[in-house]
Amino acid sequence: MICLGIEGTAHSIGVGIIKDVKGHCHILSNLIKTYKPEKGGIHPREAANHHATYIADLISESVQKAGVDFADIDLVSFSQGPGLGPCLRTAATAARALALTLEKPIMGVNHCVAHLEIGRGTVRGCTDPVLLYVSGANTQVIAFAEGKYRVFGETLDIGIGNCLDKFGRAIGLEFPCGPKIEELAKKGSRYLPLPYSIKGMDIAFSGLLTAAENYVSKGQSLEDVCYSMQETTFAMLTEVTERAMAHTEKQEVLLGGGVASNKRLREMVEMMARDRGATFFVPSRDVCVDNGAMIAWLGFLMYDSGLRMSIGESIINQRYRTDMVEVSWRG
Amino acid sequence: MAKKILYRGAEAEICLSKYMGKTVVQKRRVKKAYRIKEIDTLLIASRTKEEAKLIAESRSYGVSVPLLYDINLAKGIITMEYLAGKRVKDILNSLDESERKQICRKIGESIARLHNHEIIHGDITTSNMILFNDRIYFIDFGLGCKNGEMEAKGVDLHVLMEAFESTHSKYSHCFEYVFEGYKKQFRGDASAVMKKIEDIVRRGRYR
């Protein structure tokens, strides 16, 4: 089965085409275009305009790159939520138009679950992981338990990526700030204490963000503040992930989301896994970030398990929670 | 001293050991290679100290907790009484409804006793409760603190509510029994705590 997936929850619009090969996800093409605000954070309407500008061309290019014909596509899936309303609507509209034109079925999928499933689908050996999903808006520890993907821990205020971006903007870095903070942190060496905020398996970043900004305004070196910020936030993330692994008694950990590109975070989660005798997995970068292939793959899994969606049911849900999804494709 | 690891948690090992001829449990906080020494040392020492203080205090307010025998801050070791019971996590789903209700009420009463004295457990899950001699023992105060604010009490109970939803999803209504017990023992305004919990749920992402 060949499935085309459209991702459009936030700053990226992506079109991916996948084929299932013996239960694994074979990616035929996966194109992404990212909206970069001139200043400040993501403006939802501007981002949606960006997506509307590029989506038609991206679909054609993706089909071409995949080496298939439009007629070969068996299913169109799209990110139904969670995300920014205008962006979700743009992607959903494109998906509906495409499905109706091709006279092929449509499937709306949960973006967070797609991040987990693409790990299981593309990384050999990854079968039942605890996912640490770290992106701009989302920071969740997700695992499969009692028939659903459940959130074992999550941020109580802002996502880790958002925390890094907000800090980056305050010190004059360009969006996305994570990679630049990572570079600065490599040159830092002096640890400046920051609030370490864990509540059960949940975490909070806003107090730490304020404290970090205060260090900068008091003249501490940017390198040291970035270093301290990464060390503290990533230790918190690694700790809650480990707590979820202990709680669910799972032996695999998977990273996902844009912040999973950070080498220091990878290193820390990998060390934690090794010390527990667990296995660490991280998908390739192009499927870690928001992308169409993961949407296509989850669409396929859902359709293949017998689920169907009418155009009328394809309404977006900005607050589509991970644990709202009935997982029919896993035993 | 010979040690037998009973359980390897996320931050500590629970070992069976001997102390003055008695079988005891040792909670040993392990160094984490993934975090820098500065953070590791600070977390291990402060959590060991805080936990021991909270256990001792909780006992004085009538909450069942293990007896403390020894505390080593530098090594991050707490030596305490061995409770030969069962984790509530492991038994709750298999009990009959009236037993489940009774246990949940007891849990709520104990949480209220803690909150009456501004003790926040910080990680109230059913993995951290042991049923032993008909009592619910609270263990692992590792993320606890002293805090009298409504918010802290709300977050504390919310952790348990989430645990019911994730680990005992068929019995998530049991949180209501917990709250009945809580209401009975809590000296403050229990409905204000419930309102706080609802606030926290709503504040969570995508609710």
Interface residues (C-beta under 8 A of the other chain):
Chain A: G81 P82 A137 N138 A145 E146 K148 R150 V151 F152 E154 T155 L156 Y191 P193 Y196 I198 K199 G200 M201 D202 E231 T232 A235 T238 E239 E242 R243 M245 A246 H247 E267 M268 V269 M271 M272 D275 R276 Q318 R319 Y320 R321 D323
Chain B: R8 G9 A10 E11 K32 A33 Y34 R35 I36 E38 I39 L42 L43 G122 D123 I124 T125 S127 L143 V155 V159 E162 E165 S166 T167 S169 K170 I200 R203 G204 R205 Y206 R207
